[in-house]
Amino acid sequence: MEFLWEGLLAVTWKQSVMFLIGGILIFLAIKKNYEPALLLPMGFGAILVNMPHSSVINHVVAGAGEVTGIIEWLFNVGIDASEALPILLFIGIGAMIDFGPLLAKPTLFLFGAAAHLGIFVTLCIAILFGFNLTDAAAIGIIGAADGPTVILFSQILNTKYLGAITVAAYSYMSLVPIVQPAAIKLVTTKKERSIRMEYKPGEVSTTARILFPIIIAIITGFTAPEAAALVGFLMFGNLIRECGVLQSLSEAAQTTLSNLITLLLGITISFTMQAEAFVKTETLLIMLLGLCAFVIDTIGGVLFAKFINLFLKKKINPMIGGAGISAFPMSSRVVQKMALKEDPQNFLLMQAAGANVSGQVASVVAGGVLIQLLAPYI
C-alpha cells in the first residue's frame, strides 16, 4: 500500500491528462468502434508509458543500471531505426486493394492527386502559426489520410510532434463518415450530388493487373525515391493478391499480418505520447490543423471534379472527387451513401472506389515528393 501511495503522489498533472486521453482513445475504440485495432493499443500504451518509473520505457534499476523498456525498444527498432512497422503494414494494405476499377478508368488517377491539396495548404497554414518548416510539413502530411504514410514521413522529417500527429491522423480517419459529408455538402448542390454516372466495367486482363504494381513501383522509384519503400511494399502486397499463385499468402497478408502489425504499431506509437512531450498547446493546434487538412483534401477533390465538368457534356458527380483521399475504403462508402440519400437509384461505388484506391498511391507519392523538396532542411 505504501508503494501505491508513493506512486500516486508521483503522478504529475500532465500524466493525469494522458491517463484521461488514453481512456478516451480506449472508449472511442470500444464504444464507438473508431479504428479499434489502432486506437485501443494506443490508448492503453499511453497509460503505460505515463506511469511513474514505468518499466515499458527505458529506466534505471538500482544495482542494474539502465534497463531497456519494451515499448521504447519497439519504437527504436520498429520505427526510429528502420521504419519497419509502417512499411510492413503496406504489404497487407496492398493485398486488400482491388485496382480493377482504377485500371478500367485510369482518368480517376487525377482525383487521387487533386484530393491531396490539403497536405500543401496545411503546411503553409502551419508555418503561419509558427511551426518550423519540417514540423509544418509533418503536420501537412496528416492530409495524406493514411496512418502508415503519416507515421513514416513524420519520422523521416524528424518532427518532435509524432505522437500528436499520429493521434490526429487516425482520429480523423475514423471520423471520415462525419467530416467528409459536411465538407462535400459545403461545396456542392443537391442537383450536383444527384448526378448519375454510368459504370461500364472495362475488361481488365490478368496481365494488366500483374504489370500494374510492377510498373508503378518502378516509376515511383525513379520519380520519388523517398516513397519507394511504401509504394514498393504496397505494390508488392497487391502483386501477391493478383498473381494467382499465392492465395494463402494473400489472405494471410490481409488478415494475420495486417492485424498483428497494426496492433504492434499502435502500442509502439504510444512511446511518443509521454506527458512532457504531448501535453502542450501545440497538440491542440495540430488537431485543428489535421481537421483542416482533411477538409481541404475533400474540398479540393470536389472542386477539381467541378472544374472538369466545365469541359464535359456528360457530367461527373463531383462527390467522386472527394473520394480521392487515401482513407480506403471509408471514403468511397461515404460517397455511395450520400449518393443513395439524394437518389436511391444512384450507384457510384465503383467510380468512387477507383478514385479512392488512386488516393492510396497519390498520398504516398505526394509525401515522397514533399520529403525530396525538403531534403536540404532535414
PyMOL commands that set and color helices and strands:
alter all, ss='L'
color gray80, all
select helices_A, chain A and resi 2-10+13-30+36-49+70-80+84-96+100-104+106-114+117-128+133-144+147-156+162-174+176-186+190-193+206-223+225-242+247-273+275-278+281-309+319-322+330-342+349-377
alter helices_A, ss='H'
color red, helices_A
select strands_A, chain A and resi 59-61+65-67
alter strands_A, ss='S'
color yellow, strands_A
deselect
rebuild
show_as cartoon
